[in-house]
Amino acid sequence: MNETYRHKQLLSLLEEKKMLSTNEIIDLLEISPATARRDINKLHEQGKLHKVRNGVEAIESNTGRYFSSPINNVSEKQRIAEAASKFCYDSASVILTAGSTIQLLGNQLCGKHLQIITNFLPLANYLIEHNHENLVIMGGQYNCNERVTLSLNNQHENNYFADVMFTSGKGFTPEGLYKTDMILANSEQSLVRKAHKFIALVDSTKLGKQVGMLFSKLNEIDVLITGREADPTLIQALREKGLEVVLV
């Protein structure tokens, strides 16, 4: 069975079952463990499935029900999420904000030995459904548009501290990270000061865009993780300003 046919068979089975263990893939496709791992890794990198512990899940089951429209640049965002997960060491405390890339990162971190702090309800629901043991859901009034809970006076956010905070945005320039939802951005800004490391996850299509409000100045950001499709001139300019940039 050649690779193309195997991949079609695997994705067809996954569309039907939504979740498969590695052992099921080996048995159903009659392939070796090494071939199964290679196929899983390649399809995960292509954004066609989501790799989880000891198996795979359909992309639709992970994120489709949480977002009203398909995720743009899902393959790049998967790579960004996977790279971001490597910054989360064992027993770390991690703040995750809202958005599709953050959801993908949360999927990667689910089940690992670390504390996840979030006000993003789709992510919180995913973590609960998949039995993540250490989850903190920040309180406040529910905002149905962004699917987050927000505290008007930041009272709840002031109680939280973390080793790492991850967020995304709608634009990124040598000035810093931009967001377009002012209420959400205001709520998240207090969290930035409570994390030892602040990491921005921004896909390459948003680099160079100056939109909305300046959420964080460049010198407040420790790391930018983006796709290898990014404009090399802009990446060089960011690095010359002292920003650590991870291309994936």
C-alpha positions as CSV (number, residue, x, y, z in Angstrom):
1,M,0.0,0.0,0.0
2,N,1.6,3.3,-1.1
3,E,1.7,6.4,1.1
4,T,-1.0,8.3,-0.8
5,Y,-3.5,5.5,-0.5
6,R,-2.6,4.9,3.1
7,H,-3.2,8.5,4.0
8,K,-6.6,8.5,2.2
9,Q,-7.6,5.3,4.0
10,L,-6.5,6.8,7.4
11,L,-8.4,10.0,6.9
12,S,-11.5,8.2,5.7
13,L,-11.4,6.0,8.9
14,L,-10.9,9.1,11.0
15,E,-13.8,10.9,9.4
16,E,-16.0,8.0,10.4
17,K,-14.7,7.3,13.9
18,K,-13.4,10.9,14.8
19,M,-10.7,9.3,17.0
20,L,-8.3,6.4,16.5
21,S,-5.5,4.9,18.6
22,T,-2.2,4.2,17.1
23,N,-2.8,0.5,17.6
24,E,-6.1,0.7,15.8
25,I,-4.3,2.4,12.8
26,I,-1.7,-0.4,12.8
27,D,-4.4,-3.1,12.8
28,L,-6.9,-1.5,10.4
29,L,-4.3,-0.5,7.8
30,E,-2.0,-3.6,8.4
31,I,1.1,-1.5,8.7
32,S,4.1,-1.4,11.0
33,P,4.3,0.9,14.1
34,A,7.1,2.9,12.4
35,T,4.9,3.5,9.3
36,A,1.9,4.5,11.4
37,R,4.0,7.0,13.3
38,R,5.4,8.4,10.1
39,D,2.0,8.8,8.6
40,I,0.5,10.4,11.7
41,N,3.4,12.9,11.9
42,K,3.1,13.9,8.2
43,L,-0.7,14.3,8.3
44,H,-0.5,16.3,11.5
45,E,2.1,18.6,10.0
46,Q,-0.2,19.1,7.0
47,G,-3.1,20.0,9.3
48,K,-5.2,17.1,8.2
49,L,-5.5,15.5,11.6
50,H,-4.5,16.2,15.2
51,K,-2.0,14.1,16.9
52,V,-2.8,13.3,20.5
53,R,-1.3,10.9,23.1
54,N,-1.3,7.4,21.7
55,G,-3.4,8.3,18.7
56,V,-5.1,10.9,16.5
57,E,-8.3,12.9,16.4
58,A,-10.1,14.5,13.5
59,I,-9.6,18.2,13.1
60,E,-13.3,18.7,13.1
61,S,-13.7,17.1,16.5
62,N,-11.1,19.2,18.0
63,T,-11.9,22.7,16.8
64,G,-14.8,22.6,14.3
65,R,-17.5,22.7,16.9
66,Y,-15.7,25.5,18.8
67,F,-15.5,27.8,15.8
68,S,-18.3,29.0,13.6
69,S,-16.0,29.1,10.4
70,P,-13.1,27.0,9.3
71,I,-9.7,27.8,10.7
72,N,-7.5,29.8,8.3
73,N,-3.9,28.6,7.8
74,V,-4.6,25.5,10.0
75,S,-1.4,23.7,8.9
76,E,0.8,26.7,9.9
77,K,-1.1,27.2,13.2
78,Q,-0.7,23.5,14.0
79,R,3.1,23.9,13.6
80,I,3.0,27.1,15.8
81,A,1.1,25.3,18.5
82,E,3.5,22.3,18.5
83,A,6.5,24.6,18.8
84,A,4.8,26.6,21.6
85,S,4.1,23.4,23.6
86,K,7.9,22.9,23.9
87,F,8.1,26.0,26.0
88,C,5.9,24.3,28.7
89,Y,8.1,22.3,31.0
90,D,6.8,19.7,33.5
91,S,4.8,21.2,36.4
92,A,4.7,24.7,34.7
93,S,1.7,27.0,35.1
94,V,0.5,28.3,31.8
95,I,-2.0,31.1,30.9
96,L,-3.8,30.6,27.6
97,T,-6.0,33.4,26.1
98,A,-8.5,33.0,23.2
99,G,-8.3,32.1,19.5
100,S,-7.9,29.2,17.1
101,T,-4.1,29.0,17.5
102,I,-4.5,29.0,21.3
103,Q,-7.1,26.3,21.0
104,L,-4.7,24.1,19.0
105,L,-2.0,24.7,21.7
106,G,-4.4,23.8,24.4
107,N,-5.1,20.5,22.5
108,Q,-1.3,19.9,22.5
109,L,-1.0,20.5,26.2
110,C,-4.0,18.5,27.3
111,G,-3.0,15.7,29.5
112,K,0.4,17.0,30.3
113,H,1.6,17.5,33.8
114,L,1.0,21.3,34.0
115,Q,-1.5,23.8,35.2
116,I,-3.6,25.6,32.5
117,I,-5.2,28.9,33.4
118,T,-7.8,30.2,30.9
119,N,-11.0,32.2,30.5
120,F,-11.6,30.8,27.0
121,L,-14.6,28.5,27.4
122,P,-14.2,26.4,24.2
123,L,-10.7,25.5,25.4
124,A,-11.9,24.9,29.0
125,N,-14.6,22.6,27.7
126,Y,-12.1,20.6,25.6
127,L,-9.8,20.2,28.6
128,I,-12.6,19.1,30.9
129,E,-13.9,16.6,28.3
130,H,-10.4,15.1,27.9
131,N,-9.8,14.9,31.6
132,H,-7.0,17.4,32.0
133,E,-6.2,17.3,35.7
134,N,-5.1,20.8,36.6
135,L,-7.3,23.5,35.1
136,V,-8.2,26.9,36.4
137,I,-11.1,28.8,34.7
138,M,-11.0,32.5,35.4
139,G,-14.4,33.9,36.3
140,G,-16.5,36.8,35.2
141,Q,-19.3,37.7,32.8
142,Y,-19.6,35.5,29.7
143,N,-19.0,37.3,26.4
144,C,-20.8,35.2,23.8
145,N,-19.0,36.8,20.8
146,E,-15.5,35.9,22.0
147,R,-16.6,32.9,24.2
148,V,-14.6,34.1,27.2
149,T,-15.4,35.2,30.7
150,L,-14.5,38.8,31.5
151,S,-14.2,40.6,34.8
152,L,-14.9,44.3,34.4
153,N,-12.5,45.4,37.1
154,N,-9.8,42.7,36.5
155,Q,-10.4,41.5,40.1
156,H,-10.2,37.9,39.1
157,E,-7.2,38.2,36.8
158,N,-5.1,39.9,39.5
159,N,-5.1,36.6,41.5
160,Y,-3.3,34.6,38.9
161,F,0.4,34.1,38.3
162,A,2.1,31.8,35.7
163,D,5.4,30.7,34.3
164,V,4.3,31.3,30.7
165,M,1.5,33.2,29.0
166,F,0.6,32.6,25.4
167,T,-1.6,34.9,23.3
168,S,-2.2,35.7,19.7
169,G,-3.4,38.8,17.8
170,K,-4.5,40.4,14.6
171,G,-1.3,42.2,13.7
172,F,2.4,42.2,14.5
173,T,5.0,44.9,13.5
174,P,8.4,46.1,14.9
175,E,6.2,48.2,17.3
176,G,4.7,45.1,18.8
177,L,1.5,42.9,19.0
178,Y,-1.9,44.3,18.0
179,K,-5.4,43.2,18.9
180,T,-8.8,44.4,17.6
181,D,-11.1,43.5,20.5
182,M,-10.5,46.3,23.0
183,I,-12.5,44.8,25.9
184,L,-10.8,41.5,25.5
185,A,-7.4,43.1,25.1
186,N,-7.9,45.2,28.2
187,S,-8.7,42.1,30.3
188,E,-5.6,40.2,29.0
189,Q,-3.2,43.1,29.6
190,S,-3.3,42.6,33.3
191,L,-2.3,39.0,32.8
192,V,0.8,39.8,30.9
193,R,2.4,41.3,34.0
194,K,1.7,38.1,35.9
195,A,3.7,35.8,33.7
196,H,7.5,35.2,33.8
197,K,7.6,34.7,30.0
198,F,5.3,36.2,27.5
199,I,5.0,34.4,24.1
200,A,3.1,35.6,21.0
201,L,1.7,33.1,18.6
202,V,1.0,34.9,15.3
203,D,0.7,33.2,11.9
204,S,2.7,34.8,9.0
205,T,-0.3,36.4,7.3
206,K,-0.7,38.8,10.2
207,L,2.9,40.0,10.3
208,G,3.4,43.5,9.1
209,K,-0.2,44.4,9.9
210,Q,-1.0,47.4,12.2
211,V,-4.6,47.0,13.2
212,G,-6.7,47.8,16.2
213,M,-4.8,48.7,19.4
214,L,-1.2,48.1,20.3
215,F,-1.6,45.4,22.9
216,S,2.1,44.8,23.8
217,K,5.2,46.8,22.8
218,L,8.0,44.7,21.3
219,N,10.2,45.0,24.4
220,E,7.4,43.4,26.5
221,I,7.4,40.3,24.4
222,D,9.9,37.5,25.0
223,V,9.3,35.2,22.0
224,L,7.4,35.3,18.8
225,I,6.5,32.0,17.2
226,T,5.3,32.2,13.5
227,G,5.4,30.3,10.3
228,R,8.4,29.9,8.0
229,E,6.3,31.6,5.3
230,A,6.9,34.9,7.1
231,D,8.6,37.8,5.2
232,P,12.4,37.3,5.9
233,T,13.0,41.1,5.8
234,L,10.5,41.7,8.6
235,I,11.8,38.7,10.7
236,Q,15.3,40.2,10.4
237,A,14.1,43.6,11.5
238,L,12.4,42.0,14.6
239,R,15.5,40.1,15.5
240,E,17.7,43.2,15.1
241,K,15.5,44.8,17.8
242,G,16.3,41.9,20.1
243,L,13.2,39.8,19.8
244,E,13.6,36.0,19.8
245,V,11.7,34.7,16.8
246,V,11.0,31.0,16.3
247,L,10.1,30.0,12.7
248,V,8.3,26.7,12.2
